[in-house]
Amino acid sequence: MRLRLTIMNFLEFAVWGAYLTSMGAYLAEAGFGSIIGWFYSIQGVVSLFMPGIMGIVADRWIQAQKLLSLCHLMAGLFMGTTGFYGMTSGCEIGILFTLYALSVAFFMPTIALSYSVAFNALSTNGYDTVKAFPPIRIWGTIGFICTMVTVDLLGFQTTSKQFLVSATLSLVLAMYSLTLPASPVNEQTDKSSSLIVRIFGLDSFKLFKKKKMALFFIFSMFIGVCLQITNGYANPFITSFKDVAEYADTFGAQHANILISLSQISETCCILLIPFFLKKFGIKKVMMIAIFAWVLRFGLFGLGDTGSGLWMFVLSCIVYGVAFDFFNISGALFVDKNTDADTRSSAQGLFMMMTNGFGATVGTLSAQAVVNAFVYDEGVSDALAGWRTSWFIFAGYALVLLVLFALIFRPKEK
């Protein structure tokens, strides 16, 4: 059973890794650099409602593993169409964006659904999810790395062929999901809740009645602002060093995706640290470590380069594992431990909504405004200096958030 869940996680994040870090480079190469943020923010927009809807469907009507299959089938078909359309001459950005948006609308709920499938299977078989899930989830990051490096080595990171790689894997997972352990369905609905509340999974917002959970979800939203910034802009930033004679032939400038993949390699190590850190320090200190790691992630990007300053990029990639895992994975485990079985899927959907929905949308669009002002604006004479300013602004935001979190979030933990 654990092997089956491991394969699921490998494929789940391999689908995402095929384009998430390289799509910005493709858009910049195609002349759409000023709207990179819209492509990444649409992931957040659909996360406002799709994970919640699919979460309640999985809780009440369709088994999570079957719904996971259906979502990947639709996501794969639309992503494949996006890839083929991007290869045509005279590609119109409006059509490309629409096809991509439809694909991610079905993909984004699959992350929370895959968590639900794993947590239900582990709990049913008597495993402690805090101990058993991280070694399984680590293979998701390995899958992400594999497709990142594959897309780079195949020369796809500046072409729409990266979408075809993602589509193929999504269709494979759609078939494989049907073989996963069955998840329970609770057909008993709360008669006091309205139909709209039940359909859209809004009953999970009852968790806001608990101060600890309310503060956790609110700060999750603000931390979520950081999530997609480097996914959207790290590759175009590092690739831009090719335009500077001093760095044009450096490995980092030529193979940005491989350099960035160090971030995901760091993830694989940091996931294994989560059980120890959660039990030793509790959710507050773990989240504070994650936010401080975001400060370092952005600050080191602002200071480094692909030449003598390459070590700063490498260090930034190393701390990314802490920034991402200590927030995302620990957060999902925290939600799992503080919710009942009948609302577990919708609660995970709510966590996804707050982080990859509200947070990532605001973060990506804000980052786009900053980068456009300092990098892509016609009056900018030194784009590299503009990139550095942008990264320092992002680091400043994370630092302020760290101080506020330390002062306000005070959960009582066993």
N, C-alpha and C positions, 0 to 999 in steps of 0.2 A: 504494500500500500504506500509506504514512504517513497519507494522508487517511482511509483506512478505519479505521485504528487511532485516529485523532483523533475520528472520529464515535463509535466504541465508548467511548472515555473520556468524551466529553461526556454520553452517555446513562447510562453507569454511575454517575456521581456526581450526575447530575440526579435519578435515582431516589432517592438518599439525601437530597439537599438539600430535597426536597419536604416532609420531616417531621422531619429530625434536629434542627434548631434550634428548631422551633416546637411540637413534640409536648408539651414541658413546659408551655407556655402553655395548650394544649388541655386537658391533664390537670388543671392547676390550676383552670381555668375550670369544668371538669366536677365539681369537688369531690374530685379524687384527688391533690391536691398532695403529700400525705405519702408517696405511693408512686411518685413520679416516678422515683426511683432504680431501682426494679424493672424498669421498662420499658426503661431504658437499660442496666441490668446484664445483661438477658437477651441482649443483643447480645454481651456478653463471655462469657456461659455457653456459648452455641452456638459461639462462636469457639474454645472449648477443644477441640472435636472435629470440627466440620463442615469447616473449612478443611483440616485434616489428612486427613480421609477423602477429600474431593473432590480434594485435591492428589495423593494416591497413585492415585486412580482415573484422574486426568488423565495421570499419569506412566506408568501401566501398561495401561489398558484403553480409555478413551474419550478421543478428542481433546479438548483443552482448550476449543476454541471450541464444540464440540457440547455439552459439559458445561455451559459458560457459558449456552448457550441453554436447556437443561433447567432449570437452577437459577432463571433469571429467569422462566421460565414458571410454576413453582410459587410463587415469591415474589410474582409479580404477582397470581395468583389468590387467594392468602391475604390479601394486602394489600388487594385490592379488597373482599373479604368483610369485612375489618376496618373499612374505611371505611363501607360500607353499614350494618353492624351498629351502629356508633357513632352513626348518624343516627336510630336507632330510639328511641322513648321507653322509659324503664325499662331502659336499657342496663346490663347487669351487668358489673362490672369483671373478674370471673373469665373470662367468655367472651371479652370484648374482649382481655384479656391473652393468652389462649391462641391466638387467631387471629393476633394480632400476633407472638407468639413463633414460630409456625410459619412466618410469612413471613420473619422475619429469619434463621431457621435456614437457609433456602435462599439468602437474599441475601448474608450475610456471606462465604461462600466465593467469591462472584463477584469480590470485590476482588482477592484473590490470583490467581484464574483469569485475570482481565483482564490483570494484570501478566505472567503466564506467556505468554499469547497474544501480547502486545506484545513481550516480550523474545525469544521464539522467532522471531517474524517478523522483527524487526530483525537478530538474529544471523544468521539464514539468508540475509538479503539483504546481509550484510557491513557493517552499521552498528555503530558504537561506541555501546553502550546508554547509557553515561554522558552522551554528548553528544546522542544522538538522542531519548532517551525524555523528558526534561523538557519540550521544546517540544510534545510530544504530550500528556503528562499534564496540562499547563496547561489544556487544554480540558475536562478533567474538572472542574476547579475552576470554570471558567466555567459549565459546565452546572449545577453545584451552586448558584452564585449566581443563575442565571436562574430556577430553580424556587423558591429562597428568596424572591426578590422577587415572583415571580408569586403565590405563596401569600399573601404579605402584602397585595399590592394587590387581590387577589380577596376579601380578608377571611376567608381560610380558616385563619389561624394559631391560632384558638381553636375550630376545629371539626374534625370527623373527615374533612371533604372533602379535607384535605391528603393523606390516605392514598389517595384515589382518583386524585389527580394522580400519585402515586408508582407506583401499580399500572398505570396506563395506559402510562407510560414503560417500566416493567419488561417489559411484554408486547411493546412495540415492539422493545426490545433483544433479547428472546428470538428474535424472527424475524430481526433483523439479524445476530445472532451467527453464524448458519448461513452467512453470506456471507464470514466472515473467513478469513484465511490459515490453512491446516491446521497444527496443531501435531503434533510427532512423538510416538509412543507407544512405550515400551520394554517389550515383552512378556517380556523375559528377566528373571526375578525371581531374587533371591538365595536359593538353595535352603537356605542355612544359617539363614535367617530364618524364624520361625514364621509361620503363616497370619495370626494376629492382628496381629503386628508389621507384616506387609505390607499388610493391609487398612486398618489405622488409620494408616498412614504413620509408624509409630514408628521406622522405620529412619532417618528424618531426624534423630533424636536422637543418632545417631552423631556428628553435628557437635559435640556437647558434649565429645568426646574432645580437641578442639583448645581449648586454654586461651583463645585469643583469641575464638573463636566462643562458647564457654561464657559468658564474661564479657559478651560483647555481648548474647546472648539474655537473660541474667539482668537486666542493666541495662535492656534494652528492656522487660522486664516492669514494672520499677519506674517507668520513664518513662511507660509505657502507663497508669499510674494517673491521669495528668493528662488523658488524651485526651478522655474523655466528660464531664468535670465542667462545662465551660462549655456544651457542647452541651445538657446537661440543665437547667442552672440559670441560664444567662445571660439567656434570654428571660423566665422568670418574675421574675427579679431586676429587670431593667430595666422590665418592665411594671408592677411593684409601685410604681413612682414615680407612677403615676396616682392612687394612694391618698393621696398627699401633695399638699395644695392648692397648694403652691409650684411643683410640677413637673407637675401634672395635665395641662396643655395643651401640654407640650413635645413636640417632634417625636419624640424618642427614646422617651418613655413611650408614645406613640401608635403608633409604628412600630418596635418593637424588632427585628423581623426584618430590616428594611432597614438599621438601624444595625449589626446583627451581621454583615450581608453584607459589610461593610468588611473583616472578617477573611478572607473568601474572596477578595476582591479583592486583598488583600495576598498571599495564597497565589500568585496568578497571577504576581506579580512575583518572589516569592522562589524559585519553582521554577526560573526561568531562571538564578538565581545558583548553583544547586547544583553544576553541573559545575566552575565556577571554584573554589568553596570546597573541594570535595572534593580536587581536584588540588593546590590551593595549601596547604591546611591539614591534610588527612587526616581520617579518620572521627572521631578522638577530639575534636579541636577543634570540628569541625562539630556533634557531639553536645553538647558543652559549651555552645556558643552556643544550641542549641535548649533546653537545660534552663534556662539563664539567662533565655531569653525567656519560659518558663513562669512564672518568678518574677515577671517584670514583668507578664505577662498577668493573673495573679491579684491582685497587689498594686495595680495601677491600677484594677481593678474595685472593690476595697475603698475606694479613695480618691475615686473619681469620682461624678458624678451627672448627671442629664439637663439640668441648668441650666448654671450657670457652670463646673461641673466636667465638662462634656461632652467636653472635649478629652482628658481622661484615658481615657474610654471609647474615643474614637477612636484614641488611641495604643495602648491595649490591643489593639484590633482589628488595628492595623498589626503589632505584634510577634507576633501569633498566626501570621501567615504564616511567620515564622522558626521559631517553636516547633513548628509542625506539619510543615512541609516538610523542615526540616533534620533532623528525626527520621524521619518516615515514609518519605519518598521516598529520602533518603540511605541509610536502613536497608535498604530494598528493593534498592537498587543494590548495597550492600555485600554483601548475601546472594547476589545474582546473581553477583557477581564472585568469591565464595569457595565456590561449589558447582559440582558437575559437572552436565552436561546431563541425566543420567538421574535426578537427585534435585532438579532445580530447582523444579518445582511443589510438591513436598512440603516443600522448605526454605522456600519462600515461605509455605506453609501454617503451618509451625512459627513463623515470624516473626509471622504474623497471630495465631496461638494465644497467643504470649507477650505480645503488645501488646494486641490487642483482646479477647483471651480472659482470661487470668489478670489482667493489669494493669488493664484497663478494668473488669472485674467488681469487683475489690477496690476500685478507685478510686471507682466509682459508688456502691456500697453504703456505703463509708466517708463519701463526700460526703453521701449521704442522711441518715446518722446525725448528721452535723455540722449540716446545714441544719435537720433536724427539731428538734434540740435548741435551736438559736439562733433559728429563724424560725417553724416551724410548731407548736411546743409551746404548749399552752393557756396556760401561765404567762408567755409572752413578751409584754411590753407594748410593746416597740419593735422591730418586725420589721426595719425598715431597719438599725438598729444590729446586729441579729443577722446580717443579710446581710453587713455589713462585717466582722464578726468571722470569719465563715465563710471569706471570701475571703482574709483574712490568715493563717488556719490553712493553707489550701491553698498560699499563697505560701511559708510557712515550710517545708512539706514539700519543695517543689521546691528550696529553697535548701540544705537538708541533703543532698538527693540530688546536687546539683551538686558539693558538696565531696567526697562519697564517690566519685563518678565520677572526678573529677580525680585522686584519690589512688590508686585501685585499677586502673582500666582503662588499660593501657599496651601497646597493640598495636605490633608491629614492622611498619612500613609502608614500601613502596618509594616 
